[in-house]
Amino acid sequence: MPDLLLPSPAILMIAVLIVWNLVTLIAFGVDKRAAIHGHRRLPEKRLVTMIVLFGAFGAYAGQRFFRHKTKKAPFTWLVPVMTVIQTAVLAILLTGQASEFLAVATPRGI
């Protein structure tokens, strides 16, 4: 049986994150358009959830591109904080340092 050419886990993870961040970017655009036209908006809880679930890069792009949620808490602090955290987590995962990081972060004797 021929070997299937499957993407590596890192490439698959990057592809999923790109798609998710595009969805987050689009959500910011949809919410901005709804705000302009007085239509029903996306709940802030949904946007916050999208940011926390690795959508911070799309949210940052949405804030800049659509000039949306740039002055409203919690978006003023949540997007930059989650961007830093998500960048660190991705760097750890993509460089293969996750096992070393977990070994250092886990208390001995557990």
Secondary structure, DSSP 8 states (H G I E B T S, - for coil): --------HHHHHHHHHHHHHHHHHHHHHHHHHHHHHT-----HHHHHHHIIIIIHHHHHHHHHHHT-SSSSTTHHHHHHHHHHHHHHHHHHHHTT-HHHHHHHHS-TT-
